[in-house]
Every structure is written in C-alpha cells, then in structure tokens.
Amino acid sequence: METGTKEKRKITSADAVAILKKSGVEIDEKKAGEVLDMMYFLAKLIVNQNFKT
C-alpha cells in the first residue's frame, strides 16, 4: 500500500522484523514494509478524522 508520500519514518522494515520476531511472529522484510505502510496510513487517517477540523 503506497500512501503517496515518502515521509521519513523512524521504524524500518528490518526493525519491524526484529520486533515481531521477539513476539514469535515470522515475517520477511517485504511483508513488514507493507504492514508498516498500512499502519502509517491508518495512523494518519485516525489523526485527520479525530483531531483536524
């Protein structure tokens, strides 16, 4: 999922893989990148709907 902008993100795909591995979730970097894209998109959507008028 591409959100249309490439803002700087603090969590990389490799970081996400390492974090998820600690919780017992096995995922490759490509899928982790897709999950991060979705999470950033949802976070932006929630902020825009709830805090911007």
CNS distance restraints for C-alpha pairs under 8 A (distance, minus, plus):
assign (resid   1 and name CA) (resid  34 and name CA) 6.24 0.50 0.50
assign (resid   1 and name CA) (resid  37 and name CA) 6.03 0.50 0.50
assign (resid   1 and name CA) (resid  38 and name CA) 6.35 0.50 0.50
assign (resid   2 and name CA) (resid  37 and name CA) 6.68 0.50 0.50
assign (resid   3 and name CA) (resid  37 and name CA) 7.10 0.50 0.50
assign (resid   3 and name CA) (resid  41 and name CA) 6.30 0.50 0.50
assign (resid  11 and name CA) (resid  15 and name CA) 5.97 0.50 0.50
assign (resid  11 and name CA) (resid  16 and name CA) 6.75 0.50 0.50
assign (resid  12 and name CA) (resid  16 and name CA) 6.31 0.50 0.50
assign (resid  12 and name CA) (resid  33 and name CA) 7.58 0.50 0.50
assign (resid  13 and name CA) (resid  17 and name CA) 6.23 0.50 0.50
assign (resid  13 and name CA) (resid  29 and name CA) 5.36 0.50 0.50
assign (resid  13 and name CA) (resid  30 and name CA) 7.40 0.50 0.50
assign (resid  13 and name CA) (resid  32 and name CA) 5.36 0.50 0.50
assign (resid  13 and name CA) (resid  33 and name CA) 5.03 0.50 0.50
assign (resid  13 and name CA) (resid  36 and name CA) 7.41 0.50 0.50
assign (resid  14 and name CA) (resid  18 and name CA) 6.33 0.50 0.50
assign (resid  14 and name CA) (resid  29 and name CA) 6.08 0.50 0.50
assign (resid  14 and name CA) (resid  32 and name CA) 7.81 0.50 0.50
assign (resid  15 and name CA) (resid  19 and name CA) 6.15 0.50 0.50
assign (resid  16 and name CA) (resid  20 and name CA) 6.01 0.50 0.50
assign (resid  16 and name CA) (resid  32 and name CA) 6.17 0.50 0.50
assign (resid  16 and name CA) (resid  36 and name CA) 7.87 0.50 0.50
assign (resid  17 and name CA) (resid  21 and name CA) 5.97 0.50 0.50
assign (resid  17 and name CA) (resid  26 and name CA) 7.51 0.50 0.50
assign (resid  17 and name CA) (resid  27 and name CA) 6.23 0.50 0.50
assign (resid  17 and name CA) (resid  28 and name CA) 6.75 0.50 0.50
assign (resid  17 and name CA) (resid  29 and name CA) 6.39 0.50 0.50
assign (resid  17 and name CA) (resid  32 and name CA) 6.30 0.50 0.50
assign (resid  18 and name CA) (resid  22 and name CA) 6.49 0.50 0.50
assign (resid  19 and name CA) (resid  23 and name CA) 6.97 0.50 0.50
assign (resid  20 and name CA) (resid  24 and name CA) 6.46 0.50 0.50
assign (resid  20 and name CA) (resid  25 and name CA) 5.15 0.50 0.50
assign (resid  20 and name CA) (resid  26 and name CA) 6.99 0.50 0.50
assign (resid  20 and name CA) (resid  27 and name CA) 7.66 0.50 0.50
assign (resid  21 and name CA) (resid  25 and name CA) 5.00 0.50 0.50
assign (resid  21 and name CA) (resid  26 and name CA) 5.77 0.50 0.50
assign (resid  21 and name CA) (resid  27 and name CA) 7.78 0.50 0.50
assign (resid  27 and name CA) (resid  31 and name CA) 6.42 0.50 0.50
assign (resid  27 and name CA) (resid  32 and name CA) 6.44 0.50 0.50
assign (resid  28 and name CA) (resid  32 and name CA) 6.17 0.50 0.50
assign (resid  29 and name CA) (resid  33 and name CA) 6.08 0.50 0.50
assign (resid  30 and name CA) (resid  34 and name CA) 6.48 0.50 0.50
assign (resid  31 and name CA) (resid  35 and name CA) 6.21 0.50 0.50
assign (resid  32 and name CA) (resid  36 and name CA) 6.14 0.50 0.50
assign (resid  33 and name CA) (resid  37 and name CA) 6.15 0.50 0.50
assign (resid  34 and name CA) (resid  38 and name CA) 6.30 0.50 0.50
assign (resid  35 and name CA) (resid  39 and name CA) 6.18 0.50 0.50
assign (resid  36 and name CA) (resid  40 and name CA) 6.08 0.50 0.50
assign (resid  37 and name CA) (resid  41 and name CA) 6.12 0.50 0.50
assign (resid  38 and name CA) (resid  42 and name CA) 6.11 0.50 0.50
assign (resid  39 and name CA) (resid  43 and name CA) 6.05 0.50 0.50
assign (resid  40 and name CA) (resid  44 and name CA) 6.21 0.50 0.50
assign (resid  41 and name CA) (resid  45 and name CA) 6.19 0.50 0.50
assign (resid  42 and name CA) (resid  46 and name CA) 6.12 0.50 0.50
assign (resid  43 and name CA) (resid  47 and name CA) 6.25 0.50 0.50
assign (resid  44 and name CA) (resid  48 and name CA) 6.08 0.50 0.50
assign (resid  45 and name CA) (resid  49 and name CA) 6.11 0.50 0.50
assign (resid  46 and name CA) (resid  50 and name CA) 6.00 0.50 0.50
assign (resid  47 and name CA) (resid  51 and name CA) 5.48 0.50 0.50
assign (resid  47 and name CA) (resid  52 and name CA) 7.10 0.50 0.50
assign (resid  48 and name CA) (resid  52 and name CA) 5.19 0.50 0.50
